[in-house]
Amino acid sequence: MGWRAPIRLAALLLWLISCVIAYYLLALLPGRNRVPPVFLAGVAFIAGVSIEVRGDRPRRAMLLANHVSWIDIPALAATARSAFVAHDGLQGHPVFRTLCEMNDTIFIARSQRHTVSQQVDQIRAAIDECDVLTLFAEGTTGPGDALLPIKSSLLSAIDPPPAGVPIVPVLLHYRDPADIAWLGDQPGVDNFLSIMGRARPVELTVHFLPPLQGEELAGRKAMAAAVASRLDLAMGLANGTTKA
């Protein structure tokens, strides 16, 4: 691993302990606990992530983002103070589940259609509590230099969108996606340690694109098509394969 990963892991452990203590102290106060987004922003800093923001950071929105790496989560917490929608498989990991729940994560059961109405209520309650909520619309991590298909089934819980909540596509664009992306059968620990041991910063640009409007909001399939089109165009511009 070299010397960088152990030092960063030690710093991360100290940061985690400090934030857990602060979390439970602030849990006595009403409203959303302010510690989890700060903790995640600190994780990005410790991991050596350099974030550039383009576009307007929404104060209240449902974000539909592409997904490349675990870094996506601390990056969006750092830039938008976002909570997240995650698949229910993470509930089987006690540590991850606890950390997710501390950041007001909504767990959805992708294969259980009968739970959609419950998920709608959960998402609307989460937006009321947190103001910004992110769903990774590809459903899994991609290569970072191209998009995977947007899964309209994942958008069932925001069809129709909550009243007064913009639906904002977000492109996460890494300078070295081949070194960052978590793909295939690579164990998550291996991906985590490879990033923590990097000598160069992880350079990430977060593109907040204009909210969906009009017919783009006419159902989950229309939203999926619009998000795919917006992200594909932004990806082409970022990669230099499409002219403005």
Phi, psi and omega in degrees: 000343187078189183269340185290316183300312178300321180294316180293323178294320177296317178297321180294320179296315178297319179296319179298313181299316180298317184286327176296317177299313180296323180301311184287334173291316182282347179296344178285344182267152179288162177087181182293137177291129185278350188287315186304314177297325178293319177300313182295322176299321177294325176299316178300317180297313181298323180285357178080031181272126176255116188250128171248136181249132174235141185091178183270124176288121181285144176271336179212119185187162166256116181266134175244106190242155167285167187226124184238319191205167172298339179296334180307322186291305177297330180294317180285331173293322181290322186268332185231004184052042187277146161265178191221155169258128182230156177285153188290353177297333180291342180292344179279354179252105188306316182292310179299319181299316181297314180296319179297315181295327178296333178261021175062033179295140175260124178263130180241145177262103187297328187268358184249091184299329185290351180265002185301316182298323176294320179296322177302312181297320180295317181294317180294321177294322180293320179294321177298325182279318191254341181078321180232130181226137182245135171239129177274104196285348176279342177085350178198176180279141179246183185285345177091335177255003177204159183261147168272163178301140175282128183270107182296333180298331179289344183265005181303324184286351175240029177241103003280161180297147175303139183301131176076012181245109179297144174259111191245115172290143180226127176258126174258112187240115181263145178291322181240068186297329181297332180272347187253321188302140178258101190232160171059224185264011180297124177300144180300325179296320180296317179296317180299312183291326179295324179285320180294338180264004182295142174278321181273151176297153171275109183267119185230132172250125178258113181260110172272111184270166179300147180297153174295148182219159171054234184294342177296342182259008186276066177103163185295325180290322177294319178295317180299316180295319181293318179295317179300316181295316181295314182292322180297317178296314180296323178295317178298319178295318181292326180276350181080012179267350178232137179271145180293000000 
